[in-house]
Amino acid sequence: MTIIEPKLSPTAIKISQKRYLRTDMSGKVIETPGEMLWRVARHMAKAEVNWNGGNGKVAEIAVAFYDRMVNFKFVCAGKAMFEAGNPGGTGQLSSCFVLPVEDNIQSIFKTLGDAAVVHKNNGGTGFNFSRIRPRGDKVKNVPNAASGPVDFLAAYSAALSKILQGAKRQGANIGILNADHPDIEDFIRLKDEDGTIKNFNISVGVTDEFMKAVQADKMWNLINPRTGEPVRKIKARKLFKMIVDHAHQTGDPGLMFLDTFNRDNPTPQIGRIEATNPCGEIGLLPYESCNLTSICLQNHIKEARSKKQETMNGVDWEDLEKSVRLGVRFLDDMIEVNTYAIPEIEQMVKNGNRRIGLGVMGFSHMLVKLGIPYNSSQAEELSEKLAKFIQETAQNESMKLAKVRGNFGNWDRSIYFDKHPMRNCATTMIAPTGTTAMLADTTSGIEPIFSLVTKRRTFFEDDRKNRPTKEIYMVDPVFEEELKRVISENSENSESRNVRKSENQKIRSSDFPILRLSDLSETPSFPSVLKHVAEYGLKSIEGLPGWFYKIFVTTHEISPSWHVKIQAAWQKHFDNSISKTINFPHNTTVEDVEKAYILAWKLGCKGITIYRDGSKKDQVLNLAKDTMTNDQLRMTNENSAIQHLPLRPGSGPAAVCPECGAAVIAENGCVTCHSCGWSKCSV
C-alpha cells in the first residue's frame, strides 16, 4: 500500500498534529497525516473479515476507505481519527451518548458513574432529567425532602467538570427538562449567572400540544412526574416567553421538539426519544451512542468553473453515491471494531439498534462553487434534493448490508419489521464538524461561511512583551480562489456597476471607504483587496460582478429565517437530527428569537439552537470585554492572535480561545477556534 499525503492547509497541519496524529511518550508526533488516515481505514476494515472470510476483502475495503478519506470525499469524526488503531488510545470511537436518569438515588448516581467512565474515554453525554420528582416533593413520605432535577444537574456538572479530556478540556453535556415539569422555570433560569454550569448545554423538551397552547394562549399544566398529577397551571405563552427571553440573553435554553423526534423514531417499542447528544444532531434512546462521518460536499462537483461560466455543471451524483455507500459501510464497520465503556451501551449499540450518523460538511462551499446564494430558494431546493438522495442511498446500502450481515438486533421491534431488511435503525444526520471541516479546508456542516477574511497577528520570541509584531490574513479558500479569478479577468462590467451604485452610496454615507478594482494595478490588487475586505467587508469593494456579492454572503448577513429554512430542508429527509446554530446579530430583538423558534417547529425541525452575537458574557473564558478594565481590554486586543472581521456596529463582546488567545466563533452548537483548532460544545 502506497501512502499518499493529503493536501493540507497550514491550519489543517497544525490541527492534525495537535488532535489526530500518534505521538510517542514524550509527545513527539510519530506519524504523518497520510499514515494516520491509513491507520483509520485499516482499523475500520478489520470488521470485514466477519462476513467476507479472508484478508483479501479486508485490504480491498481498507483501500476504498482510504481513497475516500485521503481525497477528502468524507471525513470521519475527529475522535475516531485519533482512536482507531491507536495503541495509545482508549478504543472508544463513538463521540456521544445518552444515559437514562430515573427518579431514585441509585439510578441517578449509577448514571453519573457511567457518565464519568464515558467522559474518561473522551465522550460526551446527554440526559433528560424530567423523571426526577420536583424540588420540595415527598421522599418516603417526608415532605419537602426532594432536591429536584436542577440540583442534580448541578451535581452532575460539578462532578463531570473534574474529568479533563486530553488533560486540558471538559467533556460536553446536554441537560433536558420537559416543559410540563414543575421545576421548569428554575431550569430555564439555570444559566443566568455566567460560569455556573459551564459544561452543560440546556434545552427544554416541548410537545406539539405545548406549542399549540402557546399559539392559542392557553393555560398549561405542570405535572409531578412521581404522581402524574398536575400541581399548578401557568400560561403557556408566559412560559414560552421566559424560554425565549433567556435564549436571547444567554443562548440557553434551546428547544427539543419531542413529538417531531418521535414521529421518526424507528424503534418506538423500545422506548421514546427524550434526549439528544450534546449538540443535538442525534436523538438517542438510553445507552445509545452516535458514530459519525461526514461527506465533504464541495468535493462532489462535476467540474471546475470555466472562465465564462457563472455556475458549475452541478453535483457529481455518481461520485456522491459512492461516498454515501462507502460511508455507511465504514460506520457499520466502526460499530464492530468499537470499544464500549459499559455493557449496556454495547448491548444497545452493537446488538440492538446499530444507529449510525452519516452527515455532510462543505455545503456552503458547494453552493458558492455552484453559484447559488445561501439565502435563496435555490439553496433550499438543493438542500432537499441532496438530503433526499443521501438518505435514500444510505438506506439502500443499509438494506444491502443487512442481506449479508443480518438485520440490526431490534429489527423485529422496529418500523421496518415485515417491510424490508435493515442493518441500521437510522443512517443520516448532520453533526458539528468545526475542527474536522478545518482539516478538510471547508465550511462546517450546513453552516454558511462565517468570515471571508480573518486578520491574524503572529508572535515573535524576540519581543520581550510577547506582543504581536506581524499581521497576516487568513482567507476562506474558495473566496480566495474566486477572487483571484475575478481580478485576473478584470471582470468589472456595466451591469455590476449599476447593481452596486446605490449600495455604494449607502456605504459612503456610513464613512466606509470604497476600494475600486479599476484603480488598482494588477500586481498589488489582490493583497490590497483582502486587507480592505478584512477591515470593511465585501460590500466596500467596487467593481466585482453582481453575482459575486450574492454568493459570498456570510453568517450574520443571512436572516435567521433562512438559517431555519435551510435546516428544515435537510431535516425533511434525514432520519436523525441536524446540528446547526441560528446566528443572530447583537441587536436582535426577543421577538426575532421567538419567530425563529416557532418557525423551526412549524417547518419540522427536531430542535433549535440560537446564538445572539455577544450574548454570553462568559462565552469561553469568563472574560467579557464589556466587564474588563481599560487595561484588560487593551491587553486582550493587543494579544489576541486573530480577529474575525469586519467588526459589525453594535456587535457584542468577543470570546477568545483559552489555548491561543484567538477569537472563537459559534456554530453547530459549539464554539471553535479557527487558529489552533480548539473547540468546545458548550457555548
Secondary structure, DSSP 8 states (H G I E B T S, - for coil): ---------HHHHHHIIIIIS-B-TTS-B-S-HHHHHHHHHHHHHGGGHHHH-SHHHHHHHHHHHHHHHHTTSEEE-HHHHHHTT-TTS------EEE----SSHHHHHHHHHHHHHHHHTT-EEEEE-TTS--TT--BTTBTT----HHHHHHHHHHHHTT-EETTTEE--EEEEEETTSTTHHHHHTTTSSTTSSTTEEEEEEE-HHHHHHHHHT-EEEEEETTTTEEEEEEEHHHHHHHHHHHHHHHS--EEEEHHHHHHT-S-TTT----EE-TTSS-EE-TT-EE-EEEEEGGG-BSS---TT-SS-S-B-HHHHHHHHHHHHHHHHHHHHH---SSHHHHHHIIIII---EEEEE-HHHHHHHHT--SSSHHHHHHHHHHHHHHHHHHHHHHHHHHHHH---TTGGGSTTTTT---SSS--B-B---HHHHHHTTS--TT--B--SEEEEEEE-TTSTT--EEEEEEEE-HHHHHHHHHHHHHT---HHHHHHHHHHHHHHHHTT---EEGGGS-HHHHHHHHHHHHHHH-GGGEESS-HHHHHHS-BGGGS-HHHHHHHHHHHHTT-SS-B--EEEE-TT--HHHHHHHHHHHHHTT-SEEEEEETT--SSTTTS--GGGS-HHHHHHHHHH-SEEESS--TT-----B-TTT--BEEEETTEEEETTT--EES--
